[in-house]
């Protein structure tokens, strides 16, 4: 806390640390250390996948909690290249069946078309192993409007998606989606260069 009782921010903490000879670490530093020394995901399979929007290199990932995730990659890139990226969460059968679904800022089919039109692109489909209750929640009306909307990504999945992108060699990415604050992507070695709204 600052002397006036408000919460100290990083610049305030840096001054305090200098004055008192203290070391300081940021959340991005912690994420960077952990992402260099441990992984939340493991690649468990891969194959070429032909979709109605074109061919992708599909890889299957499993996280430590047992969740299953897919990545669909198109093209080749290096560290300096800007890669078009769509992170889609949660991914269910309804994303393939319901063309009128408005829960995601980029419906999956349109996102895959945009990725194919770019020189290189990646779709990360998170939480592909949702249970029957999650699917029922998408099919039945929610009169109270409770729960997360389909367009709101669960913050706990940022780390899983970021590690998948890092494992794929993505460093700089332009995201298919509405602009939003991205928590500590620099800790994963990722730079968000911009957003493409639907």
N, C-alpha and C positions, 0 to 999 in steps of 0.2 A: 504494500500500500504506500501511496505517496503521503507526504506530510499533511495534505489537505483531506485525506481519507478516501480519495478516489483510487481506483486500481492502477497500478504502475504498468505501463506498456514497455515493450522491448527497448526503445530509446532511453526510457527512464532507468530500466534495469542495467543497461550498459554503463550509464553514468555512475550508478550506485556501485557496480562491480569494480569499476576503475578506482573510485574513491577508497574502497575498502580492500583492494587487492584480491578480489574474488574472480574465479573463473565462471563463465556463463555458458550455458548450453540452451539451444532453442529446440522446439518441437521438431523442426526440420532437421536439426543435427541428430536428434534421437532416431527419427525415422530413417535418415541416411545411414546411420551406424547399423541399425537393425536390418535394413534391407540389404546391406553389404554382407552381413554375417548370418542371416537366416532368411528363409523363404516361407511365405504363406501358401505357396502353390507348387504343385508338381505336375509336369506334363505326363499324361498317361496314355495318349494315343494321338494319331494323326492320319489324315488321308486327304486326297483331293476330293472336293465336294462341288458338284455342279448344281447350281440353283437356277431358278428362272431368270435371275439377274446376271448370271455368269458364273465362271469357275473361281473357286477360292481354295486356298490351302487351309484346311480345317484342322485345328488342334484341340484336344480335349484336356482340360485341366481339373485337378481335384485340390481343394483346399484342406487344411488340417481339420476343419469341422465336418468334412465329408461332402461339402457342396461341390457340385459339378458345374463347370463353366466351359464355354466354347470360344475360340477365336477364329475368325474368318479373315485371312490375309490375302491381299491382291497386290502384286507388283513387288519391287525390290527397293530398298532404301539403305542409306548410310546415316551416321550420327548427325550430319548437318542437314539432312533432308526433312522437310515438313511433311508429315504423314497425316492424311485425313482419317479421323478416328470417330467411330460411333460406339459409345458404351451404352448398352441396352439392358435394363434391369427392372423387374425380373423378366426373364424370358419364359413364356409359356406357349402352349399350343394355340392360344387365342391370338398371338402375334402373327401366326401363319394363316389363321382362318378368318378373322374378323377384319375385313378391309375398311370398315367404318370406325374402328376403334380410335378414340381420340385421347387415350391416356398417355401416350408418348409424344414428345415434341416432334420426333421423326419416326413415322411408322417403319417397321423393319424393311419392307419391300423397297420403299423409297430410299432408305438409308443405303441398302445394298446397291441400288442403281447408282447413287451418287459416288459410292466407293469405287464401283467399276469404271465410272467415267473419269475418275482421277488417275494420275500416273501410279499412285500407290495408296492403299487404304487398309484399315483394319476395323472390323466389327468385333467387339467383345460382348458376348452374350452371357450375362451373369445369372447365377442361381437358376440353372436349367433343370434342377432336380426338385423344384417345388412340389409340395404334396397336394393331394386332392383338395384339401381345404383352401389352399391358395387359388386353385383353378375355380372352385365354386364361388369364391369371393368375387372373381371377375365376371361370373355368369349370373349372379343374383343381385338384385338391387339392394343398395345400402341406404335405407331411408334416413338414417341419422347422419350419413356422410362420414362415418368414423373410419379411422385407419389411414394409412398412407395412400395417396393417389398413385396410380401406376407411373406417373411421370416423376415422382420424387424418389431419388436414389437414396437408399439406406447408407448413411455415412460409414457404417462398418465395412461396406463393400468397396470403398475407395481404394483401400490398401490392396485388396485382391486384384481389382482391375488394373491398378498401377503396376503391380508386380508382373502381371501377364504382359502388359505393354512393354515393360522393361526387358523381360525375357525374350520378347520378339524383336528387340533391338530398336524400338521406337525411343527417340530422345526429344524430338520437337514434334508437336501435334497441333492440328487445327481440329476442333471438336464440332461434330454435327450436333447441335443442340443450342438451347438458349444460354446466353451468358450467365455465369454463376461463379461464385467464389469457390475455388478449388483448394481444399485444405492440404497444404504442405506438399505439393507435387514435386517441388525442388528436392525434397528429401529422398524421393525415388529416382532422381536424375531425369525428371520429365519437365519440359517447358511447354506451357499452353500458349500458343502463338495467336489464337483467336477462336472465334465461334462462327458457325454458319447456322443461322436460324432457318427453320422449315419454311 
